[in-house]
Amino acid sequence: MDLGCAEETSSFMPGFIRECGGYVVIDGGFATELERHGADLNDPLWSAKCLIDSPHLVRRVHLDYLDAGANIILTASYQATIQGFEAKGFSREAAEALLRKSVEIACEAREMYYDQCAKESWDLMENVKNSRRPILVGASVGSYGAYLADGSEYSGIYGDTITLETLKDFHRRRVQILANSGADLIAFETIPNKLEAKAYAALLEEEGIEIPAWFSFNSKDGINVVSGDPIAECASIADSCKKVVAVGVNCTPPRFIHGLVASVRKITSKPVLVYPNSGEMYDAQNKQWVESGGDIDEDFVAYIVKWQEAGASLFGGCCRTTPKTIRAISQALSDKN
């Protein structure tokens, strides 16, 4: 599949899905995996902190998800913002370099994975061509609330002083940099309200961004995004933006996903993506995840076939999911299809 800019945006994701065999596997939780490998993320930069002091761990987590069967790996830039890096004492130039670094590490991991697959194929006298599973690098863009690091990405309540122009100005330079850093797409993740979706759509058009994007919202009730804006209205914004090639939900309890997929499918014919969290709840005040009968690994995967039947075609995990979860998702989809 030619992933160059000459490809029609509207055919980008359907073409990739076909190349992957009719479904796509996205990676899983990132921060918790970094912590499992020894990273200390008690910092406003969260997972982006590792771009500064532990890039080898970022690469390791990418490779773990590729080994688990992921077709799309997302960069460690969810909480990486120019404003956030500057608040830690970095210059504007250094902050921009760290954003580019997030994409470079993911691309390096993909090439390392391909090299390893090729070596194993030759060792087994297999066809090397078959080892190059389709893999895309998605540049992750977190919400304004993620930058605030106060849990407002899980409420979508920014206050009356935050306007459309405020959000556009906040995200503009980061989007420009990530769009020109070698990523295959931009993943706008955990979008908590309609206003931020409008800001992203406007930026994609105003800045003439050439690589495709996806919009992924989060919900706590299966009907609305976390701010209370109806999921249908949010999906409509994504549907009307030509640069957006897939629409869906992430960081949402698995029990709500089926209904949300159905709601999104009523609004758009674009591919639907789902990568829920484990089902646990985030305590923003204490900055920790609280058990609530979470659905993880094999139990989590029991939902996958139903989500595909409801109309989703891209599947992964968000907070608290692991490479084990993604491997199980990949196997479940392979068995069904």
Buried (B, 14 or more C-beta within 10 A) or exposed (E): EEBEEEBEBBEBBBBBBEEBEEBBBBBBBBBBBBBBBEBEBEBBBBBBBBBBEBBEBBBBBBBBBBBBBBBBBBBBBBBBBBEBBEEBEBEEEBBBBBBBBBBBBBBBBBEBBBEBBBEEBEEEEEEEEEBEBBBBBBBBBBBBBBBEBBBBBBBBEBEEEBEEEBBBEBBBBBBBBBBBBBBBBBBBBBBBBBBBBBBBBBBBEEBEBEBBBBBBBBBBBBBBBBBBBEBBEBBBBBBEBEBBBBBBBBBBBBEBBBBBBBBBBEBBEBBBBBBBBBBBBBEBEEEEBEEEEBBBBEBBBEBBBEBBEBBBBBBBBBBBBBBBBBBBBBBBBEEEE
